[in-house]
Amino acid sequence: MDVFDAIKKRRSIRAFKSDDISSEIVEKLLEAASWAPSAGNIQPWEFIVIRKPEIKEKLAEAALSQTFIEEAPVVIVVCANENRSSQGYGVRGKTLYCIQDTAAAIQNIHLAACSFGLGTSWIGAFREEEAREILKIPNGVRPVAIIPVGFADESPPPRKRRPLNQIVHYETF
Ligand SMILES: Cc1cc2nc3c(=O)[nH]c(=O)nc-3n(C[C@H](O)[C@H](O)[C@H](O)COP(=O)(O)O)c2cc1C
């Protein structure tokens, strides 16, 4: 699938079949993530791959009871290593670059998954401290997104986009 097709075909999927995903596919998703751009090539991302039902269940609870998360055979939590970014770029690295870098990695996971015929969603609504405890995430590393990955059990229609003439500015704002 070409990149533009994946961009247009990707949807947030919130219902998953129980079919498993191979570790090889999960590694391909993580490889795609690792090829994202990052400020100064610092690559401040960390990935936690979760398959254990009891951890998925706790995570879904921390994500304000978005229970479809636990339906997915694999959940990837993408974290930003603030320490790495701040060592390179101080406050701007910690507060901005590491979030931008991990967001680029997250999007690569979504697009790669779409190209493999898998469904994902980007979960940003979760109680951060609770997720940190469940996953034993150390200080200086911030969980940014929870991504359930699996075969879609729904085909949602595309959600509306703001038209280009409302969002694009030429030369000045
Ligand atoms: C930063 C961020 C946080 C999000 N958090 C959630 C979430 O907690 N739960 C959820 O179901 N979808 C979440 N989404 C998905 C959006 O709702 C979705 O991308 C948007 O409605 C557009 O739909 P589409 O992804 O199908 O194109 C999030 C997306 C982003 C980028």
The ligand as a Tripos MOL2 file, in Angstrom:
@<TRIPOS>MOLECULE
LIG
   31    33     1     0     0
SMALL
NO_CHARGES

@<TRIPOS>ATOM
      1 C1         -3.6030   13.0070   20.8660 C.3       1 LIG1
      2 C2         -4.7740   12.1210   20.5560 C.ar      1 LIG1
      3 C3         -5.4970   11.5670   21.5910 C.ar      1 LIG1
      4 C4         -6.5850   10.7250   21.3090 C.ar      1 LIG1
      5 N1         -7.2050   10.1050   22.3460 N.ar      1 LIG1
      6 C5         -8.2030    9.2320   22.1040 C.ar      1 LIG1
      7 C6         -8.7940    8.4990   23.1520 C.ar      1 LIG1
      8 O1         -8.4140    8.5820   24.3150 O.2       1 LIG1
      9 N2         -9.8000    7.6330   22.8280 N.ar      1 LIG1
     10 C7        -10.2290    7.4400   21.5570 C.ar      1 LIG1
     11 O2        -11.1260    6.6300   21.3460 O.2       1 LIG1
     12 N3         -9.6710    8.1230   20.5140 N.ar      1 LIG1
     13 C8         -8.6680    9.0060   20.7550 C.ar      1 LIG1
     14 N4         -8.0610    9.6550   19.7170 N.ar      1 LIG1
     15 C9         -8.5010    9.3980   18.3240 C.3       1 LIG1
     16 C10        -9.3160   10.5560   17.7490 C.3       1 LIG1
     17 O3        -10.5780   10.6000   18.3430 O.3       1 LIG1
     18 C11        -9.4300   10.3670   16.2230 C.3       1 LIG1
     19 O4         -8.1300   10.3520   15.6600 O.3       1 LIG1
     20 C12       -10.2490   11.4410   15.5420 C.3       1 LIG1
     21 O5        -11.5810   11.4290   15.9800 O.3       1 LIG1
     22 C13       -10.2400   11.2990   14.0100 C.3       1 LIG1
     23 O6        -10.7340   10.0470   13.6250 O.3       1 LIG1
     24 P1         -9.8330    9.0390   12.7670 P.3       1 LIG1
     25 O7         -8.5830    8.7330   13.5730 O.co2     1 LIG1
     26 O8        -10.6630    7.8100   12.5420 O.co2     1 LIG1
     27 O9         -9.4780    9.7210   11.4770 O.co2     1 LIG1
     28 C14        -6.9760   10.4950   19.9650 C.ar      1 LIG1
     29 C15        -6.2360   11.0470   18.9350 C.ar      1 LIG1
     30 C16        -5.1370   11.8310   19.2110 C.ar      1 LIG1
     31 C17        -4.3040   12.3650   18.0710 C.3       1 LIG1
@<TRIPOS>BOND
     1     1     2 1
     2     2     3 ar
     3     2    30 ar
     4     3     4 ar
     5     4     5 ar
     6     4    28 ar
     7     5     6 ar
     8     6     7 ar
     9     6    13 1
    10     7     8 2
    11     7     9 ar
    12     9    10 ar
    13    10    11 2
    14    10    12 ar
    15    12    13 ar
    16    13    14 ar
    17    14    15 1
    18    14    28 ar
    19    15    16 1
    20    16    17 1
    21    16    18 1
    22    18    19 1
    23    18    20 1
    24    20    21 1
    25    20    22 1
    26    22    23 1
    27    23    24 1
    28    24    25 2
    29    24    26 1
    30    24    27 1
    31    28    29 ar
    32    29    30 ar
    33    30    31 1
@<TRIPOS>SUBSTRUCTURE
     1 LIG1         1 GROUP 0 **** ****
